Amino acid sequence: MATATMQTAGQTVDVPEIAEPSRVAPKDARELSKLFFDQLAVLEEGTREYQSARNTLIEMNMSLVRYAAGRFRSRGPEEMEDIVQVGMIGLIKAIDRFELSREVEFTSFAVPYIVGEIKRFFRDTSWAVHVPRRLQEARVQLARATEELRSRLGRTPTTRELAELMSLPEDEVVEARLASNGYTSASLDAAIGGSEDGEAVLQDFIGDEDAALGLVEDFHALAPLLAELDERDRKIIHWRFVEELTQAQIGERLGVSQMHVSRLITRLLTRLREGMLSVQ
């Protein structure tokens, strides 16, 4: 294997030249990694040589990421890509924090970092709805307790039975069960069966058109028209349509007859209606 010699911090450093670090066999990578960690210890951080040695270490030890990610292969090929990327972050952290003086194999040091980063990724992203950490952990405990009691009793366990096994109050078991609903979600576009017009989706069966939404634009158009009214006219509108007073009650407050209040309201509504139409 060819080597390159460089001067750094008054020391001569022999740097192995590896054409394709990612293709180095895991067994060889262990021995070569020691050499590169020796180099990182004397090379000045931030230099081209330091970065080159660090990058070589990363590429040589990618097999550790693939090994750790293999534990989660049931997640499917699409998610495995993300898992490997996250595992690489763990590998890089391990390389930056490893010291040969620890007298431990780098592989033993790095794998917990990689797995920890992957588990943190699942903790932070797997839940469709964010729930407190204690409930995320309770969900796992609940699943295990449910499975154990179902096998033992031959039926679905009650909340009380689960609470006794989990050593938790019943209300916390109920809370954990509710929180479990936030682990996964269904798309509104998810197909759920056939229909006369073709394939039906979830959004066809939930929700309804809110007729009040059509009033939003009307309220926006009405606001400046109300602002143009004088104080008495705004009070009449408020009393009639917000406080829902009768015309007689409004007349008592204004000191006028009910008939006069009726004419005032008619005039105000006509003015506002015409203003709305002109805006449209």
Backbone as CSV, one residue per row, in Angstrom:
resi,resn,N_x,N_y,N_z,CA_x,CA_y,CA_z,C_x,C_y,C_z
1,MET,0.845,-1.184,0.000,0.000,0.000,0.000,0.883,1.237,0.000
2,ALA,0.622,2.161,-0.887,1.426,3.375,-0.980,1.151,4.276,0.205
3,THR,2.176,5.071,0.566,2.007,6.025,1.658,2.488,7.389,1.214
4,ALA,1.961,8.420,1.873,2.416,9.778,1.617,2.970,10.318,2.912
5,THR,4.105,11.025,2.832,4.749,11.568,4.025,4.531,13.063,4.093
6,MET,4.178,13.575,5.300,3.946,15.012,5.454,4.524,15.470,6.775
7,GLN,4.810,16.759,6.828,5.321,17.375,8.043,4.181,18.127,8.718
8,THR,3.969,17.876,10.021,2.941,18.605,10.749,3.352,18.717,12.205
9,ALA,3.270,19.912,12.714,3.601,20.190,14.116,4.981,19.643,14.478
10,GLY,5.899,19.719,13.477,7.265,19.279,13.738,7.439,17.776,13.680
11,GLN,6.394,17.030,13.278,6.480,15.575,13.225,6.292,15.095,11.797
12,THR,6.903,13.976,11.473,6.724,13.348,10.165,5.635,12.301,10.288
13,VAL,4.631,12.390,9.404,3.495,11.487,9.480,3.364,10.731,8.171
14,ASP,3.345,9.415,8.220,3.105,8.591,7.043,1.617,8.328,6.929
15,VAL,1.031,8.770,5.836,-0.405,8.630,5.630,-0.664,7.588,4.559
16,PRO,-1.289,6.469,4.875,-1.617,5.465,3.856,-2.535,6.060,2.796
17,GLU,-2.247,5.744,1.561,-3.103,6.217,0.473,-4.052,5.085,0.084
18,ILE,-5.338,5.294,0.291,-6.343,4.268,-0.002,-7.243,4.799,-1.115
19,ALA,-7.202,4.139,-2.248,-7.953,4.624,-3.412,-9.452,4.604,-3.168
20,GLU,-9.979,3.504,-2.611,-11.414,3.387,-2.385,-11.659,2.910,-0.948
21,PRO,-11.669,3.816,-0.005,-11.818,3.436,1.412,-13.089,2.645,1.704
22,SER,-14.172,2.942,0.979,-15.443,2.269,1.260,-15.403,0.789,0.910
23,ARG,-14.377,0.367,0.138,-14.282,-1.037,-0.274,-13.309,-1.829,0.600
24,VAL,-12.748,-1.197,1.592,-11.828,-1.892,2.493,-12.627,-2.888,3.332
25,ALA,-12.153,-4.115,3.435,-12.840,-5.144,4.206,-12.876,-4.741,5.683
26,PRO,-13.964,-5.090,6.388,-14.095,-4.712,7.808,-12.888,-5.101,8.648
27,LYS,-12.313,-6.300,8.405,-11.161,-6.741,9.187,-9.976,-5.813,8.958
28,ASP,-9.730,-5.444,7.690,-8.619,-4.539,7.380,-8.902,-3.137,7.907
29,ALA,-10.178,-2.759,7.881,-10.545,-1.418,8.340,-10.189,-1.224,9.809
30,ARG,-10.276,-2.278,10.603,-9.946,-2.168,12.036,-8.494,-1.763,12.227
31,GLU,-7.599,-2.440,11.509,-6.169,-2.141,11.666,-5.821,-0.788,11.065
32,LEU,-6.373,-0.502,9.892,-6.081,0.776,9.240,-6.641,1.956,10.029
33,SER,-7.780,1.751,10.677,-8.385,2.833,11.459,-7.446,3.293,12.564
34,LYS,-6.719,2.349,13.172,-5.777,2.718,14.238,-4.716,3.680,13.704
35,LEU,-4.240,3.392,12.472,-3.231,4.266,11.868,-3.787,5.665,11.632
36,PHE,-5.027,5.720,11.150,-5.612,7.026,10.847,-5.952,7.803,12.117
37,PHE,-6.333,7.092,13.176,-6.575,7.793,14.450,-5.260,8.326,15.018
38,ASP,-4.157,7.575,14.796,-2.836,8.071,15.188,-2.541,9.388,14.466
39,GLN,-2.901,9.440,13.186,-2.649,10.637,12.387,-3.503,11.806,12.867
40,LEU,-4.789,11.539,13.148,-5.660,12.611,13.613,-5.143,13.227,14.917
41,ALA,-4.453,12.399,15.722,-3.964,12.877,17.014,-2.862,13.921,16.849
42,VAL,-2.127,13.882,15.715,-1.002,14.813,15.530,-1.258,15.843,14.439
43,LEU,-2.202,15.551,13.545,-2.515,16.513,12.489,-3.301,17.679,13.066
44,GLU,-3.117,18.830,12.469,-3.825,20.029,12.929,-5.250,20.028,12.396
45,GLU,-6.210,20.122,13.299,-7.614,20.094,12.905,-7.918,21.271,11.970
46,GLY,-8.674,20.974,10.921,-9.033,22.015,9.965,-8.157,22.027,8.733
47,THR,-7.013,21.329,8.799,-6.132,21.290,7.622,-6.659,20.293,6.599
48,ARG,-6.155,20.413,5.385,-6.588,19.502,4.317,-6.212,18.073,4.663
49,GLU,-5.038,17.882,5.255,-4.586,16.539,5.602,-5.473,15.915,6.682
50,TYR,-5.833,16.749,7.677,-6.705,16.255,8.755,-8.060,15.837,8.182
51,GLN,-8.617,16.686,7.319,-9.933,16.389,6.741,-9.893,15.139,5.875
52,SER,-8.780,14.970,5.162,-8.626,13.787,4.309,-8.587,12.516,5.151
53,ALA,-7.830,12.550,6.257,-7.741,11.381,7.133,-9.097,11.077,7.764
54,ARG,-9.790,12.126,8.174,-11.119,11.952,8.801,-12.111,11.363,7.802
55,ASN,-12.117,11.873,6.581,-13.035,11.357,5.562,-12.745,9.900,5.238
56,THR,-11.457,9.551,5.219,-11.085,8.155,4.954,-11.604,7.249,6.062
57,LEU,-11.483,7.693,7.308,-12.014,6.923,8.433,-13.521,6.707,8.291
58,ILE,-14.226,7.745,7.888,-15.680,7.644,7.735,-16.025,6.609,6.674
59,GLU,-15.373,6.710,5.522,-15.690,5.790,4.419,-15.296,4.352,4.747
60,MET,-14.161,4.174,5.418,-13.715,2.814,5.752,-14.663,2.117,6.719
61,ASN,-15.319,2.897,7.572,-16.142,2.296,8.627,-17.643,2.347,8.334
62,MET,-17.995,2.589,7.075,-19.413,2.602,6.703,-20.072,1.245,6.916
63,SER,-19.251,0.188,6.912,-19.809,-1.154,7.132,-20.431,-1.261,8.528
64,LEU,-19.906,-0.483,9.500,-20.486,-0.483,10.841,-21.909,0.077,10.809
65,VAL,-22.121,1.094,9.977,-23.456,1.689,9.848,-24.412,0.682,9.226
66,ARG,-23.948,0.006,8.167,-24.802,-0.995,7.525,-25.129,-2.137,8.478
67,TYR,-24.154,-2.508,9.299,-24.374,-3.571,10.283,-25.437,-3.148,11.303
68,ALA,-25.303,-1.942,11.836,-26.259,-1.456,12.838,-27.643,-1.242,12.224
69,ALA,-27.669,-0.730,11.004,-28.952,-0.475,10.338,-29.677,-1.778,10.016
70,GLY,-28.903,-2.868,9.871,-29.512,-4.156,9.549,-30.493,-4.627,10.613
71,ARG,-30.350,-4.133,11.835,-31.274,-4.521,12.900,-32.683,-3.988,12.637
72,PHE,-32.769,-2.999,11.768,-34.058,-2.343,11.539,-34.552,-2.576,10.110
73,ARG,-34.096,-3.658,9.488,-34.439,-3.911,8.083,-35.943,-4.103,7.872
74,SER,-36.686,-4.429,8.940,-38.133,-4.634,8.799,-38.865,-3.334,8.483
75,ARG,-38.161,-2.218,8.586,-38.796,-0.924,8.325,-39.076,-0.710,6.839
76,GLY,-38.452,-1.495,5.979,-38.689,-1.344,4.549,-37.554,-0.587,3.874
77,PRO,-37.390,-0.800,2.540,-36.252,-0.221,1.801,-36.234,1.297,1.789
78,GLU,-37.404,1.925,1.716,-37.444,3.386,1.650,-36.948,3.998,2.958
79,GLU,-37.411,3.455,4.083,-36.999,3.997,5.371,-35.564,3.611,5.691
80,MET,-35.085,2.502,5.138,-33.711,2.078,5.393,-32.719,3.134,4.908
81,GLU,-33.059,3.815,3.817,-32.186,4.879,3.326,-31.996,5.947,4.387
82,ASP,-33.094,6.356,5.012,-33.023,7.363,6.063,-32.247,6.835,7.264
83,ILE,-32.458,5.557,7.589,-31.784,4.957,8.741,-30.264,4.971,8.544
84,VAL,-29.823,4.626,7.344,-28.384,4.627,7.057,-27.822,6.042,7.153
85,GLN,-28.562,7.016,6.624,-28.094,8.408,6.694,-27.956,8.868,8.141
86,VAL,-28.946,8.512,8.963,-28.894,8.883,10.378,-27.749,8.148,11.066
87,GLY,-27.548,6.865,10.709,-26.453,6.092,11.283,-25.097,6.705,10.959
88,MET,-24.972,7.312,9.780,-23.724,7.971,9.406,-23.410,9.124,10.351
89,ILE,-24.448,9.804,10.801,-24.242,10.893,11.771,-23.639,10.327,13.051
90,GLY,-24.167,9.181,13.495,-23.630,8.529,14.683,-22.175,8.120,14.496
91,LEU,-21.845,7.621,13.297,-20.463,7.215,13.001,-19.527,8.418,13.077
92,ILE,-19.938,9.516,12.487,-19.105,10.724,12.482,-18.883,11.231,13.909
93,LYS,-19.943,11.200,14.725,-19.792,11.613,16.127,-18.796,10.709,16.852
94,ALA,-18.873,9.403,16.565,-17.967,8.452,17.223,-16.524,8.727,16.823
95,ILE,-16.296,9.007,15.537,-14.934,9.286,15.059,-14.381,10.553,15.713
96,ASP,-15.215,11.568,15.819,-14.766,12.841,16.400,-14.488,12.732,17.899
97,ARG,-15.090,11.744,18.571,-14.941,11.640,20.024,-14.042,10.494,20.476
98,PHE,-13.597,9.681,19.523,-12.792,8.513,19.890,-11.348,8.905,20.192
99,GLU,-10.791,8.268,21.183,-9.384,8.472,21.529,-8.735,7.102,21.715
100,LEU,-7.543,6.929,21.105,-6.844,5.645,21.216,-6.479,5.321,22.654
101,SER,-6.339,6.358,23.483,-5.962,6.138,24.881,-7.040,5.383,25.657
102,ARG,-8.253,5.273,25.079,-9.338,4.543,25.754,-9.041,3.044,25.825
103,GLU,-8.121,2.577,24.980,-7.766,1.159,24.915,-8.993,0.278,24.687
104,VAL,-9.819,0.699,23.762,-10.994,-0.070,23.377,-11.076,-0.053,21.859
105,GLU,-11.562,-1.136,21.281,-11.711,-1.194,19.835,-12.679,-0.113,19.362
106,PHE,-12.328,0.505,18.243,-13.206,1.556,17.717,-14.595,1.013,17.407
107,THR,-14.679,-0.219,16.908,-15.984,-0.796,16.574,-16.883,-0.870,17.812
108,SER,-16.295,-1.277,18.938,-17.075,-1.371,20.177,-17.535,0.002,20.647
109,PHE,-16.728,1.008,20.343,-17.063,2.373,20.741,-18.115,2.980,19.809
110,ALA,-18.011,2.673,18.509,-18.839,3.353,17.508,-20.258,2.810,17.408
111,VAL,-20.418,1.493,17.515,-21.744,0.904,17.302,-22.803,1.490,18.249
112,PRO,-22.544,1.661,19.551,-23.557,2.274,20.412,-23.925,3.693,19.971
113,TYR,-22.954,4.450,19.455,-23.239,5.786,18.944,-24.191,5.710,17.747
114,ILE,-23.907,4.779,16.843,-24.708,4.648,15.624,-26.135,4.214,15.964
115,VAL,-26.246,3.166,16.792,-27.568,2.663,17.177,-28.335,3.731,17.956
116,GLY,-27.638,4.449,18.825,-28.290,5.498,19.607,-28.862,6.594,18.730
117,GLU,-28.111,6.946,17.696,-28.587,7.989,16.773,-29.821,7.504,16.009
118,ILE,-29.827,6.235,15.617,-30.972,5.674,14.899,-32.198,5.629,15.797
119,LYS,-32.014,5.206,17.042,-33.147,5.141,17.968,-33.695,6.539,18.260
120,ARG,-32.795,7.517,18.348,-33.237,8.897,18.567,-34.067,9.380,17.369
121,PHE,-33.658,8.952,16.191,-34.401,9.304,14.975,-35.813,8.734,15.026
122,PHE,-35.934,7.472,15.451,-37.265,6.869,15.562,-38.096,7.585,16.621
123,ARG,-37.466,7.925,17.733,-38.193,8.584,18.813,-38.745,9.931,18.360
124,ASP,-37.945,10.651,17.561,-38.335,12.003,17.185,-39.244,12.067,15.970
125,THR,-39.220,11.030,15.123,-39.965,11.136,13.861,-41.043,10.082,13.660
126,SER,-41.006,8.991,14.405,-41.934,7.897,14.109,-43.370,8.204,14.508
127,TRP,-43.564,9.062,15.505,-44.911,9.339,15.960,-45.600,10.315,15.031
128,ALA,-46.807,9.973,14.574,-47.563,10.862,13.702,-48.003,12.107,14.450
129,VAL,-48.265,11.959,15.756,-48.634,13.084,16.617,-47.658,13.096,17.786
130,HIS,-47.095,14.250,18.099,-46.115,14.302,19.179,-46.794,14.082,20.527
131,VAL,-46.248,13.154,21.297,-46.744,12.908,22.651,-45.543,12.929,23.596
132,PRO,-45.757,13.168,24.894,-44.646,13.226,25.853,-43.831,11.930,25.854
133,ARG,-42.552,12.074,26.179,-41.641,10.926,26.174,-42.148,9.810,27.089
134,ARG,-42.682,10.150,28.260,-43.122,9.121,29.208,-44.234,8.270,28.603
135,LEU,-45.086,8.894,27.760,-46.176,8.143,27.134,-45.650,7.293,25.979
136,GLN,-44.609,7.771,25.304,-43.989,6.947,24.262,-43.429,5.664,24.882
137,GLU,-42.783,5.814,26.040,-42.218,4.642,26.718,-43.325,3.755,27.277
138,ALA,-44.410,4.393,27.767,-45.528,3.619,28.312,-46.202,2.807,27.219
139,ARG,-46.191,3.304,25.985,-46.799,2.571,24.870,-46.101,1.233,24.663
140,VAL,-44.761,1.254,24.719,-43.988,0.013,24.552,-44.298,-0.945,25.694
141,GLN,-44.325,-0.416,26.920,-44.624,-1.240,28.097,-46.035,-1.809,28.003
142,LEU,-46.965,-0.993,27.527,-48.356,-1.436,27.388,-48.476,-2.568,26.376
143,ALA,-47.764,-2.443,25.258,-47.821,-3.480,24.227,-47.299,-4.808,24.760
144,ARG,-46.210,-4.764,25.513,-45.640,-5.998,26.068,-46.567,-6.619,27.103
145,ALA,-47.135,-5.770,27.968,-48.030,-6.272,29.009,-49.288,-6.873,28.393
146,THR,-49.809,-6.222,27.358,-51.018,-6.716,26.692,-50.765,-8.085,26.080
147,GLU,-49.626,-8.220,25.413,-49.295,-9.493,24.762,-49.099,-10.593,25.797
148,GLU,-48.419,-10.270,26.895,-48.171,-11.262,27.940,-49.473,-11.745,28.569
149,LEU,-50.367,-10.811,28.915,-51.627,-11.187,29.550,-52.563,-11.892,28.571
150,ARG,-52.526,-11.501,27.306,-53.381,-12.156,26.317,-52.982,-13.615,26.165
151,SER,-51.658,-13.873,26.180,-51.180,-15.261,26.079,-51.535,-16.053,27.338
152,ARG,-51.433,-15.384,28.482,-51.677,-16.061,29.745,-53.163,-16.305,30.005
153,LEU,-54.010,-15.321,29.646,-55.442,-15.404,29.960,-56.285,-15.939,28.807
154,GLY,-55.736,-15.880,27.598,-56.506,-16.325,26.444,-57.593,-15.339,26.040
155,ARG,-57.457,-14.117,26.454,-58.419,-13.068,26.108,-57.746,-11.705,26.237
156,THR,-58.459,-10.677,25.801,-57.929,-9.319,25.927,-57.975,-8.896,27.396
157,PRO,-56.862,-8.448,27.965,-56.837,-8.082,29.389,-57.607,-6.787,29.661
158,THR,-58.095,-6.657,30.868,-58.800,-5.445,31.277,-57.785,-4.376,31.672
159,THR,-58.272,-3.171,31.801,-57.400,-2.063,32.210,-56.813,-2.322,33.590
160,ARG,-57.630,-2.856,34.487,-57.156,-3.134,35.848,-56.037,-4.170,35.827
161,GLU,-56.194,-5.217,35.032,-55.165,-6.256,34.949,-53.856,-5.698,34.386
162,LEU,-53.985,-4.837,33.375,-52.795,-4.215,32.799,-52.115,-3.307,33.821
163,ALA,-52.921,-2.555,34.563,-52.370,-1.632,35.558,-51.596,-2.385,36.631
164,GLU,-52.123,-3.545,37.049,-51.445,-4.338,38.075,-50.111,-4.869,37.570
165,LEU,-50.093,-5.359,36.322,-48.863,-5.903,35.770,-47.829,-4.807,35.519
166,MET,-48.279,-3.628,35.066,-47.381,-2.528,34.736,-47.014,-1.685,35.957
167,SER,-47.687,-1.973,37.097,-47.464,-1.196,38.331,-47.725,0.286,38.099
168,LEU,-48.827,0.557,37.409,-49.238,1.926,37.117,-50.685,2.125,37.528
169,PRO,-51.096,3.360,37.820,-52.514,3.636,38.078,-53.327,3.370,36.800
170,GLU,-54.581,3.020,36.957,-55.419,2.708,35.799,-55.552,3.883,34.850
171,ASP,-55.614,5.122,35.405,-55.778,6.276,34.525,-54.558,6.478,33.628
172,GLU,-53.355,6.083,34.098,-52.163,6.194,33.267,-52.154,5.139,32.166
173,VAL,-52.720,3.975,32.451,-52.837,2.935,31.420,-53.789,3.415,30.322
174,VAL,-54.892,4.021,30.737,-55.853,4.568,29.758,-55.189,5.652,28.929
175,GLU,-54.393,6.512,29.585,-53.711,7.605,28.883,-52.702,7.047,27.879
176,ALA,-51.983,6.001,28.279,-51.002,5.384,27.377,-51.699,4.750,26.179
177,ARG,-52.870,4.152,26.429,-53.623,3.534,25.329,-54.090,4.590,24.335
178,LEU,-54.540,5.723,24.848,-54.970,6.819,23.972,-53.780,7.387,23.196
179,ALA,-52.642,7.510,23.878,-51.453,8.056,23.223,-50.979,7.148,22.092
180,SER,-51.229,5.840,22.217,-50.811,4.900,21.173,-51.469,5.212,19.835
181,ASN,-52.617,5.849,19.898,-53.304,6.205,18.653,-52.525,7.232,17.846
182,GLY,-51.590,7.919,18.503,-50.805,8.934,17.803,-49.575,8.377,17.119
183,TYR,-49.342,7.057,17.243,-48.127,6.490,16.652,-48.203,6.441,15.133
184,THR,-49.383,6.130,14.616,-49.556,6.085,13.169,-50.753,6.916,12.768
185,SER,-50.789,7.312,11.527,-51.921,8.078,11.010,-52.244,7.582,9.607
186,ALA,-53.444,7.860,9.176,-53.873,7.453,7.835,-54.049,8.688,6.968
187,SER,-53.637,8.569,5.727,-53.792,9.680,4.800,-55.259,9.839,4.416
188,LEU,-55.689,11.077,4.228,-57.065,11.319,3.777,-57.276,10.776,2.368
189,ASP,-56.168,10.564,1.648,-56.271,10.025,0.287,-56.125,8.504,0.259
190,ALA,-56.059,7.889,1.444,-55.885,6.437,1.496,-57.138,5.726,0.996
191,ALA,-56.951,4.754,0.109,-58.083,3.989,-0.412,-58.608,3.054,0.669
192,ILE,-59.928,3.005,0.824,-60.502,2.148,1.868,-61.555,1.190,1.306
193,GLY,-61.700,1.139,0.011,-62.670,0.198,-0.542,-63.293,0.735,-1.815
194,GLY,-64.090,-0.092,-2.428,-64.722,0.314,-3.668,-66.031,1.030,-3.450
195,SER,-66.478,1.722,-4.461,-67.770,2.403,-4.454,-68.329,2.370,-5.860
196,GLU,-69.557,2.821,-6.010,-70.186,2.776,-7.322,-69.426,3.622,-8.337
197,ASP,-68.816,4.710,-7.876,-68.111,5.612,-8.790,-66.633,5.282,-8.909
198,GLY,-66.205,4.194,-8.317,-64.797,3.845,-8.358,-64.239,3.667,-6.964
199,GLU,-62.940,3.800,-6.823,-62.289,3.590,-5.531,-62.582,4.739,-4.572
200,ALA,-62.988,4.410,-3.361,-63.302,5.428,-2.365,-62.073,5.725,-1.516
201,VAL,-61.964,6.950,-1.021,-60.868,7.336,-0.142,-61.443,7.838,1.169
202,LEU,-60.592,7.898,2.190,-61.044,8.237,3.526,-61.762,9.575,3.589
203,GLN,-61.270,10.575,2.854,-61.860,11.905,2.935,-63.296,11.943,2.414
204,ASP,-63.703,10.901,1.682,-65.082,10.852,1.195,-66.073,10.569,2.318
205,PHE,-65.566,10.055,3.452,-66.469,9.598,4.498,-66.368,10.395,5.789
206,ILE,-65.455,11.342,5.847,-65.344,12.144,7.069,-65.449,13.624,6.725
207,GLY,-65.871,14.402,7.699,-65.974,15.837,7.497,-67.193,16.204,6.672
208,ASP,-67.469,17.460,6.608,-68.607,17.965,5.843,-68.307,19.396,5.451
209,GLU,-68.984,19.877,4.467,-68.789,21.250,4.034,-69.357,22.202,5.082
210,ASP,-68.572,23.150,5.497,-68.983,24.121,6.507,-69.594,25.324,5.814
211,ALA,-70.915,25.428,5.927,-71.610,26.533,5.255,-71.151,27.883,5.784
212,ALA,-70.703,27.929,7.036,-70.298,29.200,7.637,-69.031,29.764,6.988
213,LEU,-68.255,28.906,6.292,-67.049,29.406,5.647,-67.376,30.449,4.587
214,GLY,-68.553,30.306,3.972,-68.963,31.272,2.957,-69.202,32.659,3.529
215,LEU,-69.378,32.731,4.851,-69.644,34.021,5.493,-68.367,34.797,5.795
216,VAL,-67.221,34.127,5.707,-65.965,34.782,6.059,-65.727,36.012,5.201
217,GLU,-65.879,35.853,3.875,-65.672,36.993,2.978,-66.694,38.089,3.244
218,ASP,-67.935,37.671,3.561,-68.969,38.667,3.854,-68.597,39.489,5.089
219,PHE,-68.066,38.814,6.115,-67.682,39.536,7.332,-66.549,40.524,7.056
220,HIS,-65.604,40.102,6.207,-64.496,40.998,5.868,-64.997,42.220,5.105
221,ALA,-65.969,42.018,4.233,-66.515,43.141,3.463,-67.393,44.039,4.323
222,LEU,-68.047,43.434,5.323,-68.979,44.181,6.174,-68.266,45.058,7.199
223,ALA,-67.088,44.619,7.664,-66.387,45.323,8.742,-66.159,46.805,8.456
224,PRO,-65.607,47.182,7.281,-65.390,48.617,7.037,-66.696,49.404,6.912
225,LEU,-67.782,48.752,6.458,-69.079,49.433,6.338,-69.635,49.746,7.727
226,LEU,-69.474,48.821,8.649,-69.917,49.059,10.027,-69.101,50.172,10.680
227,ALA,-67.808,50.223,10.328,-66.946,51.248,10.915,-67.360,52.651,10.479
228,GLU,-68.040,52.762,9.329,-68.457,54.066,8.817,-69.724,54.580,9.513
229,LEU,-70.434,53.684,10.210,-71.668,54.107,10.885,-71.339,54.967,12.101
230,ASP,-72.285,55.835,12.455,-72.061,56.623,13.667,-72.311,55.739,14.887
231,GLU,-71.968,56.244,16.069,-72.022,55.442,17.290,-73.414,54.891,17.568
232,ARG,-74.486,55.717,17.382,-75.840,55.248,17.676,-76.236,54.099,16.760
233,ASP,-75.924,54.231,15.458,-76.304,53.177,14.514,-75.560,51.873,14.808
234,ARG,-74.274,51.992,15.208,-73.520,50.769,15.553,-74.114,50.107,16.789
235,LYS,-74.581,50.923,17.752,-75.215,50.367,18.944,-76.501,49.634,18.580
236,ILE,-77.287,50.206,17.677,-78.541,49.561,17.264,-78.251,48.192,16.636
237,ILE,-77.252,48.141,15.752,-76.873,46.870,15.110,-76.396,45.874,16.171
238,HIS,-75.589,46.331,17.114,-75.059,45.446,18.160,-76.180,44.919,19.047
239,TRP,-77.065,45.817,19.478,-78.166,45.393,20.350,-79.069,44.387,19.654
240,ARG,-79.334,44.622,18.366,-80.318,43.768,17.657,-79.730,42.421,17.257
241,PHE,-78.475,42.422,16.772,-77.938,41.197,16.169,-76.849,40.511,17.006
242,VAL,-76.351,41.175,18.040,-75.384,40.537,18.936,-76.043,40.202,20.265
243,GLU,-76.633,41.238,20.907,-77.336,40.986,22.173,-78.742,40.436,21.944
244,GLU,-79.226,40.519,20.691,-80.542,40.000,20.293,-81.677,40.587,21.129
245,LEU,-81.617,41.900,21.321,-82.715,42.593,22.004,-83.886,42.762,21.039
246,THR,-85.082,42.859,21.580,-86.257,43.131,20.738,-86.254,44.610,20.357
247,GLN,-87.058,44.920,19.341,-87.149,46.323,18.931,-87.702,47.188,20.063
248,ALA,-88.611,46.637,20.859,-89.178,47.381,21.987,-88.101,47.699,23.023
249,GLN,-87.208,46.720,23.308,-86.138,46.936,24.276,-85.149,47.994,23.779
250,ILE,-84.871,47.955,22.471,-83.969,48.958,21.895,-84.615,50.332,21.976
251,GLY,-85.924,50.371,21.721,-86.644,51.644,21.806,-86.565,52.245,23.200
252,GLU,-86.654,51.380,24.221,-86.549,51.870,25.606,-85.180,52.483,25.870
253,ARG,-84.138,51.871,25.332,-82.782,52.387,25.550,-82.560,53.705,24.818
254,LEU,-83.197,53.842,23.644,-83.013,55.066,22.865,-84.037,56.147,23.216
255,GLY,-85.115,55.732,23.902,-86.172,56.671,24.224,-87.040,56.999,23.034
256,VAL,-87.227,56.016,22.133,-88.077,56.197,20.945,-89.047,55.024,20.868
257,SER,-89.974,55.084,19.942,-90.970,54.031,19.805,-90.396,52.820,19.078
258,GLN,-91.110,51.691,19.228,-90.702,50.469,18.534,-90.775,50.665,17.029
259,MET,-91.798,51.403,16.559,-91.963,51.649,15.124,-90.766,52.413,14.577
260,HIS,-90.295,53.391,15.360,-89.145,54.172,14.912,-87.889,53.298,14.839
261,VAL,-87.737,52.401,15.816,-86.590,51.478,15.806,-86.660,50.587,14.574
262,SER,-87.856,50.123,14.229,-88.031,49.271,13.054,-87.569,49.987,11.794
263,ARG,-87.954,51.283,11.668,-87.550,52.053,10.486,-86.037,52.257,10.464
264,LEU,-85.447,52.509,11.654,-83.997,52.703,11.719,-83.242,51.437,11.290
265,ILE,-83.715,50.298,11.779,-83.056,49.037,11.431,-83.178,48.750,9.941
266,THR,-84.370,48.982,9.384,-84.578,48.762,7.945,-83.639,49.642,7.138
267,ARG,-83.529,50.929,7.542,-82.647,51.860,6.822,-81.197,51.408,6.900
268,LEU,-80.768,50.973,8.110,-79.380,50.531,8.286,-79.064,49.287,7.460
269,LEU,-79.980,48.318,7.471,-79.750,47.086,6.714,-79.706,47.350,5.217
270,THR,-80.557,48.281,4.745,-80.548,48.636,3.319,-79.214,49.262,2.942
271,ARG,-78.718,50.145,3.805,-77.432,50.813,3.544,-76.286,49.800,3.515
272,LEU,-76.276,48.883,4.480,-75.214,47.879,4.527,-75.297,46.917,3.351
273,ARG,-76.515,46.534,2.974,-76.693,45.613,1.841,-76.184,46.244,0.550
274,GLU,-76.527,47.514,0.324,-76.093,48.204,-0.876,-74.564,48.344,-0.889
275,GLY,-73.999,48.594,0.303,-72.551,48.681,0.407,-71.877,47.355,0.073
276,MET,-72.444,46.249,0.535,-71.915,44.921,0.239,-71.960,44.621,-1.249
277,LEU,-73.082,44.965,-1.890,-73.246,44.706,-3.316,-72.266,45.513,-4.136
278,SER,-71.990,46.743,-3.716,-71.069,47.586,-4.471,-69.638,47.079,-4.353
279,VAL,-69.332,46.461,-3.197,-67.993,45.885,-3.008,-67.796,44.705,-3.937
280,GLN,-68.821,43.876,-4.069,-68.733,42.697,-4.934,-68.682,43.066,-6.405
